[in-house]
């Protein structure tokens, strides 16, 4: 039982880590660090770096919420801790 619990939390932490990495890269990376490089590309009439800082990171965050819920459901079923 201890190994199953440990594996469950490892899968959960791995999922959270990956989601936070993507969120950081999109919000901080694309919105701030890489903005000067991305601003040479235009999306909807706005520089891409500006778009990521203002809109893109929010869209990615919302997508990640749904992905997290779906993937956590899969992990819960895999380790038989799901709710019926």
Biopython code that builds the backbone (N, CA, C, O; Angstrom):
import numpy as np
from Bio.PDB.StructureBuilder import StructureBuilder

atoms = [
    (1, "UNK", "N", (0.824, -1.201, 0.000)),
    (1, "UNK", "CA", (0.000, 0.000, 0.000)),
    (1, "UNK", "C", (0.865, 1.261, 0.000)),
    (1, "UNK", "O", (0.523, 2.248, -0.652)),
    (2, "UNK", "N", (1.972, 1.233, 0.721)),
    (2, "UNK", "CA", (2.872, 2.385, 0.790)),
    (2, "UNK", "C", (3.467, 2.706, -0.582)),
    (2, "UNK", "O", (3.604, 3.877, -0.936)),
    (3, "UNK", "N", (3.822, 1.680, -1.353)),
    (3, "UNK", "CA", (4.384, 1.910, -2.687)),
    (3, "UNK", "C", (3.353, 2.530, -3.623)),
    (3, "UNK", "O", (3.681, 3.409, -4.421)),
    (4, "UNK", "N", (2.099, 2.068, -3.523)),
    (4, "UNK", "CA", (1.026, 2.610, -4.352)),
    (4, "UNK", "C", (0.764, 4.071, -4.009)),
    (4, "UNK", "O", (0.558, 4.894, -4.901)),
    (5, "UNK", "N", (0.773, 4.390, -2.725)),
    (5, "UNK", "CA", (0.568, 5.769, -2.293)),
    (5, "UNK", "C", (1.719, 6.652, -2.766)),
    (5, "UNK", "O", (1.502, 7.777, -3.216)),
    (6, "UNK", "N", (2.929, 6.145, -2.664)),
    (6, "UNK", "CA", (4.109, 6.892, -3.099)),
    (6, "UNK", "C", (4.058, 7.126, -4.613)),
    (6, "UNK", "O", (4.370, 8.224, -5.077)),
    (7, "UNK", "N", (3.675, 6.122, -5.375)),
    (7, "UNK", "CA", (3.587, 6.254, -6.826)),
    (7, "UNK", "C", (2.498, 7.248, -7.212)),
    (7, "UNK", "O", (2.662, 8.021, -8.155)),
    (8, "UNK", "N", (1.383, 7.226, -6.479)),
    (8, "UNK", "CA", (0.289, 8.174, -6.744)),
    (8, "UNK", "C", (0.764, 9.610, -6.554)),
    (8, "UNK", "O", (0.518, 10.467, -7.403)),
    (9, "UNK", "N", (1.449, 9.872, -5.437)),
    (9, "UNK", "CA", (1.907, 11.240, -5.185)),
    (9, "UNK", "C", (3.020, 11.647, -6.126)),
    (9, "UNK", "O", (3.132, 12.823, -6.471)),
    (10, "UNK", "N", (3.840, 10.710, -6.547)),
    (10, "UNK", "CA", (4.861, 11.035, -7.553)),
    (10, "UNK", "C", (4.211, 11.459, -8.863)),
    (10, "UNK", "O", (4.647, 12.425, -9.489)),
    (11, "UNK", "N", (3.167, 10.737, -9.281)),
    (11, "UNK", "CA", (2.463, 11.093, -10.518)),
    (11, "UNK", "C", (1.792, 12.457, -10.382)),
    (11, "UNK", "O", (1.811, 13.257, -11.318)),
    (12, "UNK", "N", (1.205, 12.720, -9.229)),
    (12, "UNK", "CA", (0.534, 13.999, -8.993)),
    (12, "UNK", "C", (1.530, 15.156, -8.999)),
    (12, "UNK", "O", (1.288, 16.183, -9.633)),
    (13, "UNK", "N", (2.633, 14.992, -8.306)),
    (13, "UNK", "CA", (3.657, 16.040, -8.254)),
    (13, "UNK", "C", (4.278, 16.266, -9.624)),
    (13, "UNK", "O", (4.562, 17.407, -9.990)),
    (14, "UNK", "N", (4.493, 15.199, -10.385)),
    (14, "UNK", "CA", (5.048, 15.330, -11.737)),
    (14, "UNK", "C", (4.096, 16.137, -12.618)),
    (14, "UNK", "O", (4.533, 17.002, -13.377)),
    (15, "UNK", "N", (2.796, 15.856, -12.519)),
    (15, "UNK", "CA", (1.807, 16.610, -13.287)),
    (15, "UNK", "C", (1.832, 18.091, -12.909)),
    (15, "UNK", "O", (1.865, 18.956, -13.785)),
    (16, "UNK", "N", (1.818, 18.379, -11.623)),
    (16, "UNK", "CA", (1.852, 19.774, -11.160)),
    (16, "UNK", "C", (3.124, 20.486, -11.602)),
    (16, "UNK", "O", (3.082, 21.638, -12.036)),
    (17, "UNK", "N", (4.248, 19.797, -11.490)),
    (17, "UNK", "CA", (5.529, 20.386, -11.906)),
    (17, "UNK", "C", (5.497, 20.749, -13.386)),
    (17, "UNK", "O", (5.917, 21.842, -13.767)),
    (18, "UNK", "N", (5.005, 19.842, -14.219)),
    (18, "UNK", "CA", (4.978, 20.098, -15.657)),
    (18, "UNK", "C", (4.028, 21.239, -16.009)),
    (18, "UNK", "O", (4.334, 22.058, -16.875)),
    (19, "UNK", "N", (2.886, 21.294, -15.347)),
    (19, "UNK", "CA", (1.942, 22.380, -15.604)),
    (19, "UNK", "C", (2.539, 23.721, -15.190)),
    (19, "UNK", "O", (2.387, 24.709, -15.909)),
    (20, "UNK", "N", (3.205, 23.771, -14.058)),
    (20, "UNK", "CA", (3.810, 25.024, -13.605)),
    (20, "UNK", "C", (4.958, 25.461, -14.506)),
    (20, "UNK", "O", (5.156, 26.658, -14.717)),
    (21, "UNK", "N", (5.713, 24.510, -15.037)),
    (21, "UNK", "CA", (6.792, 24.851, -15.971)),
    (21, "UNK", "C", (6.225, 25.487, -17.230)),
    (21, "UNK", "O", (6.726, 26.511, -17.694)),
    (22, "UNK", "N", (5.177, 24.878, -17.783)),
    (22, "UNK", "CA", (4.550, 25.434, -18.992)),
    (22, "UNK", "C", (3.987, 26.816, -18.696)),
    (22, "UNK", "O", (4.172, 27.747, -19.479)),
    (23, "UNK", "N", (3.304, 26.948, -17.575)),
    (23, "UNK", "CA", (2.722, 28.239, -17.221)),
    (23, "UNK", "C", (3.807, 29.305, -17.068)),
    (23, "UNK", "O", (3.634, 30.429, -17.539)),
    (24, "UNK", "N", (4.915, 28.969, -16.420)),
    (24, "UNK", "CA", (6.016, 29.908, -16.261)),
    (24, "UNK", "C", (6.597, 30.304, -17.614)),
    (24, "UNK", "O", (6.838, 31.484, -17.866)),
    (25, "UNK", "N", (6.822, 29.328, -18.479)),
    (25, "UNK", "CA", (7.409, 29.626, -19.783)),
    (25, "UNK", "C", (6.502, 30.518, -20.622)),
    (25, "UNK", "O", (6.981, 31.400, -21.336)),
    (26, "UNK", "N", (5.206, 30.292, -20.537)),
    (26, "UNK", "CA", (4.281, 31.103, -21.327)),
    (26, "UNK", "C", (4.122, 32.498, -20.722)),
    (26, "UNK", "O", (4.207, 33.496, -21.439)),
    (27, "UNK", "N", (3.893, 32.575, -19.420)),
    (27, "UNK", "CA", (3.617, 33.879, -18.821)),
    (27, "UNK", "C", (4.875, 34.717, -18.653)),
    (27, "UNK", "O", (4.926, 35.855, -19.119)),
    (28, "UNK", "N", (5.872, 34.176, -18.004)),
    (28, "UNK", "CA", (7.089, 34.954, -17.745)),
    (28, "UNK", "C", (8.022, 34.934, -18.952)),
    (28, "UNK", "O", (8.558, 35.965, -19.359)),
    (29, "UNK", "N", (8.205, 33.741, -19.518)),
    (29, "UNK", "CA", (9.129, 33.609, -20.645)),
    (29, "UNK", "C", (8.666, 34.362, -21.875)),
    (29, "UNK", "O", (9.350, 35.269, -22.349)),
    (30, "UNK", "N", (7.491, 33.986, -22.398)),
    (30, "UNK", "CA", (7.003, 34.611, -23.625)),
    (30, "UNK", "C", (6.535, 36.040, -23.386)),
    (30, "UNK", "O", (6.668, 36.889, -24.268)),
    (31, "UNK", "N", (5.991, 36.314, -22.210)),
    (31, "UNK", "CA", (5.470, 37.651, -21.933)),
    (31, "UNK", "C", (6.522, 38.663, -21.554)),
    (31, "UNK", "O", (6.322, 39.860, -21.763)),
    (32, "UNK", "N", (7.655, 38.215, -20.994)),
    (32, "UNK", "CA", (8.662, 39.165, -20.507)),
    (32, "UNK", "C", (10.043, 38.885, -21.101)),
    (32, "UNK", "O", (10.619, 39.745, -21.767)),
    (33, "UNK", "N", (10.568, 37.699, -20.863)),
    (33, "UNK", "CA", (11.945, 37.403, -21.278)),
    (33, "UNK", "C", (12.136, 37.405, -22.790)),
    (33, "UNK", "O", (13.097, 37.983, -23.298)),
    (34, "UNK", "N", (11.223, 36.758, -23.506)),
    (34, "UNK", "CA", (11.364, 36.634, -24.952)),
    (34, "UNK", "C", (10.503, 37.632, -25.713)),
    (34, "UNK", "O", (10.387, 37.544, -26.935)),
    (35, "UNK", "N", (9.901, 38.577, -25.007)),
    (35, "UNK", "CA", (9.008, 39.545, -25.650)),
    (35, "UNK", "C", (9.690, 40.344, -26.754)),
    (35, "UNK", "O", (9.105, 40.491, -27.827)),
    (36, "UNK", "N", (10.890, 40.866, -26.548)),
    (36, "UNK", "CA", (11.508, 41.632, -27.639)),
    (36, "UNK", "C", (11.690, 40.799, -28.916)),
    (36, "UNK", "O", (11.508, 41.306, -30.023)),
    (37, "UNK", "N", (12.042, 39.549, -28.757)),
    (37, "UNK", "CA", (12.221, 38.679, -29.912)),
    (37, "UNK", "C", (10.863, 38.343, -30.552)),
    (37, "UNK", "O", (10.749, 38.303, -31.777)),
    (38, "UNK", "N", (9.837, 38.103, -29.725)),
    (38, "UNK", "CA", (8.513, 37.747, -30.237)),
    (38, "UNK", "C", (7.769, 38.941, -30.830)),
    (38, "UNK", "O", (6.857, 38.761, -31.638)),
    (39, "UNK", "N", (8.145, 40.145, -30.441)),
    (39, "UNK", "CA", (7.424, 41.335, -30.916)),
    (39, "UNK", "C", (7.603, 41.580, -32.409)),
    (39, "UNK", "O", (6.885, 42.397, -32.985)),
    (40, "UNK", "N", (8.540, 40.895, -33.043)),
    (40, "UNK", "CA", (8.683, 41.035, -34.487)),
    (40, "UNK", "C", (7.573, 40.297, -35.234)),
    (40, "UNK", "O", (7.391, 40.496, -36.435)),
    (41, "UNK", "N", (6.834, 39.443, -34.523)),
    (41, "UNK", "CA", (5.705, 38.708, -35.090)),
    (41, "UNK", "C", (4.421, 39.375, -34.600)),
    (41, "UNK", "O", (4.314, 39.766, -33.438)),
    (42, "UNK", "N", (3.461, 39.497, -35.493)),
    (42, "UNK", "CA", (2.208, 40.153, -35.142)),
    (42, "UNK", "C", (1.076, 39.134, -35.106)),
    (42, "UNK", "O", (0.997, 38.253, -35.962)),
    (43, "UNK", "N", (0.199, 39.259, -34.109)),
    (43, "UNK", "CA", (-0.972, 38.399, -33.983)),
    (43, "UNK", "C", (-2.187, 39.286, -33.746)),
    (43, "UNK", "O", (-2.301, 39.916, -32.695)),
    (44, "UNK", "N", (-3.085, 39.338, -34.709)),
    (44, "UNK", "CA", (-4.269, 40.189, -34.580)),
    (44, "UNK", "C", (-3.935, 41.664, -34.534)),
    (44, "UNK", "O", (-4.678, 42.452, -33.950)),
    (45, "UNK", "N", (-2.842, 42.039, -35.134)),
    (45, "UNK", "CA", (-2.444, 43.444, -35.160)),
    (45, "UNK", "C", (-1.612, 43.882, -33.968)),
    (45, "UNK", "O", (-1.212, 45.044, -33.886)),
    (46, "UNK", "N", (-1.346, 42.968, -33.044)),
    (46, "UNK", "CA", (-0.542, 43.292, -31.856)),
    (46, "UNK", "C", (0.737, 42.481, -31.864)),
    (46, "UNK", "O", (0.752, 41.365, -32.383)),
    (47, "UNK", "N", (1.815, 43.017, -31.298)),
    (47, "UNK", "CA", (3.054, 42.250, -31.205)),
    (47, "UNK", "C", (2.829, 40.978, -30.377)),
    (47, "UNK", "O", (2.113, 41.008, -29.376)),
    (48, "UNK", "N", (3.427, 39.881, -30.787)),
    (48, "UNK", "CA", (3.196, 38.593, -30.141)),
    (48, "UNK", "C", (3.627, 38.590, -28.673)),
    (48, "UNK", "O", (2.956, 37.975, -27.844)),
    (49, "UNK", "N", (4.715, 39.254, -28.339)),
    (49, "UNK", "CA", (5.135, 39.340, -26.939)),
    (49, "UNK", "C", (4.099, 40.035, -26.078)),
    (49, "UNK", "O", (3.814, 39.598, -24.963)),
    (50, "UNK", "N", (3.536, 41.115, -26.591)),
    (50, "UNK", "CA", (2.468, 41.824, -25.882)),
    (50, "UNK", "C", (1.240, 40.935, -25.745)),
    (50, "UNK", "O", (0.615, 40.896, -24.685)),
    (51, "UNK", "N", (0.891, 40.217, -26.815)),
    (51, "UNK", "CA", (-0.279, 39.337, -26.789)),
    (51, "UNK", "C", (-0.124, 38.251, -25.724)),
    (51, "UNK", "O", (-1.064, 37.981, -24.977)),
    (52, "UNK", "N", (1.054, 37.627, -25.649)),
    (52, "UNK", "CA", (1.272, 36.605, -24.625)),
    (52, "UNK", "C", (1.170, 37.194, -23.226)),
    (52, "UNK", "O", (0.600, 36.572, -22.330)),
    (53, "UNK", "N", (1.711, 38.371, -23.034)),
    (53, "UNK", "CA", (1.662, 38.990, -21.708)),
    (53, "UNK", "C", (0.236, 39.352, -21.315)),
    (53, "UNK", "O", (-0.123, 39.252, -20.141)),
    (54, "UNK", "N", (-0.581, 39.770, -22.273)),
    (54, "UNK", "CA", (-1.929, 40.242, -21.953)),
    (54, "UNK", "C", (-3.007, 39.165, -22.080)),
    (54, "UNK", "O", (-3.916, 39.111, -21.252)),
    (55, "UNK", "N", (-2.926, 38.321, -23.084)),
    (55, "UNK", "CA", (-3.997, 37.371, -23.353)),
    (55, "UNK", "C", (-3.530, 35.916, -23.338)),
    (55, "UNK", "O", (-4.198, 35.054, -22.766)),
    (56, "UNK", "N", (-2.408, 35.648, -23.953)),
    (56, "UNK", "CA", (-1.959, 34.272, -24.147)),
    (56, "UNK", "C", (-1.763, 33.493, -22.868)),
    (56, "UNK", "O", (-2.139, 32.324, -22.788)),
    (57, "UNK", "N", (-1.185, 34.119, -21.874)),
    (57, "UNK", "CA", (-0.956, 33.404, -20.613)),
    (57, "UNK", "C", (-2.279, 33.068, -19.921)),
    (57, "UNK", "O", (-2.377, 32.044, -19.244)),
    (58, "UNK", "N", (-3.283, 33.909, -20.082)),
    (58, "UNK", "CA", (-4.597, 33.626, -19.494)),
    (58, "UNK", "C", (-5.241, 32.442, -20.207)),
    (58, "UNK", "O", (-5.791, 31.550, -19.562)),
    (59, "UNK", "N", (-5.173, 32.432, -21.539)),
    (59, "UNK", "CA", (-5.745, 31.312, -22.303)),
    (59, "UNK", "C", (-5.041, 30.000, -21.954)),
    (59, "UNK", "O", (-5.690, 28.971, -21.767)),
    (60, "UNK", "N", (-3.734, 30.042, -21.870)),
    (60, "UNK", "CA", (-2.975, 28.838, -21.525)),
    (60, "UNK", "C", (-3.345, 28.373, -20.126)),
    (60, "UNK", "O", (-3.483, 27.172, -19.895)),
    (61, "UNK", "N", (-3.508, 29.295, -19.191)),
    (61, "UNK", "CA", (-3.876, 28.930, -17.825)),
    (61, "UNK", "C", (-5.245, 28.244, -17.790)),
    (61, "UNK", "O", (-5.422, 27.255, -17.078)),
    (62, "UNK", "N", (-6.196, 28.754, -18.540)),
    (62, "UNK", "CA", (-7.531, 28.138, -18.584)),
    (62, "UNK", "C", (-7.461, 26.750, -19.200)),
    (62, "UNK", "O", (-8.088, 25.816, -18.701)),
    (63, "UNK", "N", (-6.704, 26.610, -20.276)),
    (63, "UNK", "CA", (-6.513, 25.290, -20.891)),
    (63, "UNK", "C", (-5.880, 24.331, -19.899)),
    (63, "UNK", "O", (-6.258, 23.161, -19.828)),
    (64, "UNK", "N", (-4.915, 24.826, -19.134)),
    (64, "UNK", "CA", (-4.244, 23.977, -18.150)),
    (64, "UNK", "C", (-5.193, 23.534, -17.037)),
    (64, "UNK", "O", (-5.042, 22.427, -16.520)),
    (65, "UNK", "N", (-6.144, 24.345, -16.663)),
    (65, "UNK", "CA", (-7.126, 23.947, -15.645)),
    (65, "UNK", "C", (-7.902, 22.727, -16.122)),
    (65, "UNK", "O", (-8.071, 21.761, -15.377)),
    (66, "UNK", "N", (-8.376, 22.774, -17.370)),
    (66, "UNK", "CA", (-9.121, 21.643, -17.906)),
    (66, "UNK", "C", (-8.238, 20.414, -18.088)),
    (66, "UNK", "O", (-8.667, 19.291, -17.824)),
    (67, "UNK", "N", (-6.998, 20.630, -18.541)),
    (67, "UNK", "CA", (-6.072, 19.512, -18.698)),
    (67, "UNK", "C", (-5.771, 18.871, -17.340)),
    (67, "UNK", "O", (-5.737, 17.646, -17.225)),
    (68, "UNK", "N", (-5.555, 19.694, -16.320)),
    (68, "UNK", "CA", (-5.275, 19.184, -14.985)),
    (68, "UNK", "C", (-6.432, 18.330, -14.470)),
    (68, "UNK", "O", (-6.217, 17.244, -13.933)),
    (69, "UNK", "N", (-7.656, 18.823, -14.634)),
    (69, "UNK", "CA", (-8.824, 18.073, -14.163)),
    (69, "UNK", "C", (-8.936, 16.736, -14.890)),
    (69, "UNK", "O", (-9.204, 15.709, -14.266)),
    (70, "UNK", "N", (-8.731, 16.744, -16.201)),
    (70, "UNK", "CA", (-8.804, 15.504, -16.982)),
    (70, "UNK", "C", (-7.709, 14.532, -16.573)),
    (70, "UNK", "O", (-7.966, 13.351, -16.342)),
    (71, "UNK", "N", (-6.496, 15.036, -16.487)),
    (71, "UNK", "CA", (-5.350, 14.166, -16.175)),
    (71, "UNK", "C", (-5.417, 13.659, -14.735)),
    (71, "UNK", "O", (-5.065, 12.508, -14.478)),
    (72, "UNK", "N", (-5.859, 14.488, -13.796)),
    (72, "UNK", "CA", (-5.991, 14.024, -12.409)),
    (72, "UNK", "C", (-7.052, 12.936, -12.310)),
    (72, "UNK", "O", (-6.899, 11.993, -11.533)),
    (73, "UNK", "N", (-8.120, 13.053, -13.082)),
    (73, "UNK", "CA", (-9.117, 11.992, -13.122)),
    (73, "UNK", "C", (-8.521, 10.684, -13.613)),
    (73, "UNK", "O", (-8.821, 9.613, -13.084)),
    (74, "UNK", "N", (-7.674, 10.780, -14.632)),
    (74, "UNK", "CA", (-7.004, 9.578, -15.144)),
    (74, "UNK", "C", (-6.059, 8.979, -14.109)),
    (74, "UNK", "O", (-6.017, 7.762, -13.928)),
    (75, "UNK", "N", (-5.304, 9.833, -13.435)),
    (75, "UNK", "CA", (-4.377, 9.354, -12.398)),
    (75, "UNK", "C", (-5.163, 8.720, -11.255)),
    (75, "UNK", "O", (-4.778, 7.665, -10.751)),
    (76, "UNK", "N", (-6.259, 9.351, -10.842)),
    (76, "UNK", "CA", (-7.093, 8.795, -9.772)),
    (76, "UNK", "C", (-7.625, 7.417, -10.143)),
    (76, "UNK", "O", (-7.616, 6.504, -9.317)),
    (77, "UNK", "N", (-8.090, 7.260, -11.385)),
    (77, "UNK", "CA", (-8.589, 5.950, -11.820)),
    (77, "UNK", "C", (-7.458, 4.922, -11.906)),
    (77, "UNK", "O", (-7.640, 3.755, -11.560)),
    (78, "UNK", "N", (-6.302, 5.367, -12.368)),
    (78, "UNK", "CA", (-5.152, 4.465, -12.481)),
    (78, "UNK", "C", (-4.765, 3.888, -11.122)),
    (78, "UNK", "O", (-4.397, 2.718, -11.026)),
    (79, "UNK", "N", (-4.847, 4.703, -10.074)),
    (79, "UNK", "CA", (-4.462, 4.260, -8.734)),
    (79, "UNK", "C", (-5.671, 3.893, -7.863)),
    (79, "UNK", "O", (-5.537, 3.677, -6.659)),
    (80, "UNK", "N", (-6.842, 3.827, -8.486)),
    (80, "UNK", "CA", (-8.078, 3.402, -7.837)),
    (80, "UNK", "C", (-8.412, 4.246, -6.606)),
    (80, "UNK", "O", (-8.747, 3.713, -5.548)),
    (81, "UNK", "N", (-8.318, 5.552, -6.756)),
    (81, "UNK", "CA", (-8.717, 6.471, -5.688)),
    (81, "UNK", "C", (-9.769, 7.461, -6.198)),
    (81, "UNK", "O", (-9.979, 8.517, -5.602)),
    (82, "UNK", "N", (-10.421, 7.110, -7.302)),
    (82, "UNK", "CA", (-11.406, 7.989, -7.921)),
    (82, "UNK", "C", (-12.722, 7.956, -7.173)),
    (82, "UNK", "O", (-13.014, 7.031, -6.416)),
    (83, "UNK", "N", (-13.508, 8.997, -7.411)),
    (83, "UNK", "CA", (-14.846, 9.075, -6.859)),
    (83, "UNK", "C", (-15.825, 8.568, -7.897)),
    (83, "UNK", "O", (-15.648, 8.803, -9.092)),
    (84, "UNK", "N", (-16.849, 7.878, -7.447)),
    (84, "UNK", "CA", (-17.849, 7.356, -8.394)),
    (84, "UNK", "C", (-18.950, 8.331, -8.645)),
    (84, "UNK", "O", (-19.867, 8.043, -9.415)),
]
sb = StructureBuilder()
sb.init_structure("model")
sb.init_model(0)
sb.init_chain("A")
sb.init_seg("    ")
for serial, (resi, resn, name, xyz) in enumerate(atoms, 1):
    if name == "N":
        sb.init_residue(resn, " ", resi, " ")
    sb.init_atom(name, np.array(xyz, "f"), 0.0, 1.0, " ", f" {name:<3s}", serial, name[0])
structure = sb.get_structure()
